Amino acid sequence: LYQKDSSDWSIVEGGAWGKLKYNQSCFTFDYVFNGHGLAKNTEYSLIYYADPWPGNNPGMLIASGESNPGGNLNLVGSIDLGMDLPSELDQNFPDGAKLWLVLSSDYDAATNQMTAWNPDSYLFEAALISYDWCGNNQEPPPTD
């Protein structure tokens, strides 16, 4: 994820950035996110933003946390999304889903939607992602 210039959506050279590792399918969305160059001591939310605005189509909060005094943020966890990414309701379907890091104060986790727009403070996707939710099965799929 990268800080982008909101006038043309190009990546800001030397700007804030983050790396997200995640599993592409299974019962839970397991992830590790490390962000750098962020605002110090600031609460952020890692979200699935589903177009169009305000992103609750259906959208989802994945994780939240506070950056440290050096402007770094580490989020690690596992969440049952209960759906594939992207959702069929997302305007980006079937191409992929947008995962963004936004200011927690600009996101309403209860309604899964953005409540303000401060793009210079966010990290945006470099590429759309896909995630295949395995459903509520009790046994993992066989591996070959």
C-alpha positions in Angstrom: 0.0 0.0 0.0 1.3 3.5 -0.8 0.6 7.1 -0.2 -0.7 8.5 -3.4 -1.0 12.0 -4.9 -4.8 12.6 -4.9 -4.6 14.8 -8.0 -3.4 11.9 -10.3 -3.2 8.9 -8.0 0.5 8.4 -8.6 2.6 6.9 -5.8 4.3 9.7 -3.8 8.1 9.2 -4.0 9.5 8.8 -0.5 6.0 8.9 0.9 4.4 6.6 3.5 4.0 3.0 2.5 3.1 -0.4 3.9 3.4 -4.1 3.1 0.5 -6.5 3.5 1.0 -10.3 3.5 -2.1 -12.4 3.6 -3.4 -15.9 2.7 -5.4 -16.0 -0.5 -8.0 -18.5 0.7 -9.2 -20.4 3.7 -11.5 -20.0 6.7 -9.9 -16.9 8.0 -8.1 -14.0 6.4 -4.7 -14.2 8.1 -2.6 -11.1 7.6 0.5 -9.2 8.6 0.7 -5.5 7.8 3.7 -3.3 8.4 3.4 0.5 7.7 6.1 3.1 7.6 6.3 6.9 7.3 2.9 7.3 8.9 1.8 10.1 11.2 3.1 9.4 14.6 0.9 8.1 17.5 -2.1 8.1 15.2 -5.0 5.5 15.1 -5.3 3.8 11.7 -7.7 1.2 10.3 -7.0 -1.4 7.6 -10.2 -1.7 5.6 -11.7 -3.4 2.7 -13.1 -0.5 0.6 -15.9 -1.7 -1.7 -16.8 0.9 -4.4 -18.7 3.2 -4.7 -18.4 5.8 -2.0 -18.6 5.6 1.0 -17.2 2.1 0.6 -19.8 0.0 2.4 -20.7 -2.2 -0.6 -20.3 -4.2 1.7 -16.8 -3.1 3.0 -15.3 -4.2 6.2 -12.9 -3.3 9.0 -10.0 -5.8 9.1 -7.9 -4.3 11.9 -7.0 -1.1 13.8 -4.0 0.1 15.6 -1.9 3.1 16.6 1.3 4.0 14.9 4.3 4.3 17.2 6.4 7.5 17.8 8.5 6.6 14.8 5.5 6.5 12.4 5.5 2.7 12.1 2.5 0.4 12.5 2.3 -3.4 12.8 -1.0 -5.2 12.5 -1.1 -9.0 12.8 -4.2 -11.1 13.0 -6.8 -13.5 11.7 -10.4 -12.5 10.9 -13.3 -14.4 9.5 -14.5 -12.1 6.8 -17.5 -14.3 6.0 -17.2 -13.5 2.3 -14.9 -13.5 -0.7 -13.0 -10.4 -1.7 -14.2 -8.7 -3.8 -17.8 -9.0 -2.9 -20.2 -9.3 -5.9 -21.7 -6.0 -4.8 -18.4 -4.2 -5.1 -18.0 -2.2 -8.4 -14.6 -3.7 -8.7 -16.0 -7.2 -9.0 -14.6 -9.5 -10.4 -11.3 -7.7 -10.9 -10.3 -7.5 -7.2 -10.7 -5.7 -3.9 -9.2 -2.5 -2.6 -7.5 -2.7 0.8 -6.7 0.7 2.3 -5.1 2.0 5.5 -7.2 5.0 6.6 -7.4 7.3 9.6 -9.6 5.5 12.1 -11.4 8.9 12.8 -12.5 8.9 9.1 -14.1 5.4 9.2 -17.2 4.1 10.9 -16.6 0.4 11.7 -20.3 0.0 12.7 -21.5 0.9 9.2 -18.3 -0.1 7.3 -18.1 3.2 5.6 -15.9 6.2 5.2 -17.1 9.3 7.0 -14.5 11.8 5.9 -12.0 12.1 3.0 -8.3 12.9 3.8 -6.5 11.0 1.1 -3.1 12.5 1.8 -3.2 10.7 5.1 -4.1 7.2 3.7 -2.3 4.3 2.1 -3.9 2.9 -1.1 -3.6 -0.3 -3.0 -0.9 -0.8 -5.5 -2.9 -3.7 -7.0 -6.3 -5.2 -6.3 -6.4 -8.4 -4.3 -8.6 -11.5 -4.3 -9.5 -13.7 -1.4 -11.5 -16.9 -1.5 -13.4 -17.5 1.7 -13.8 -21.2 2.4 -17.1 -20.8 4.3 -18.2 -22.3 7.5 -16.8 -25.8 6.8 -15.4 -27.5 9.8 -12.5 -29.2 7.9 -10.0 -27.5 5.7 -9.9 -28.5 2.0 -7.5 -31.3 1.1 -4.1 -30.2 -0.1 -2.1 -32.0 -2.9 
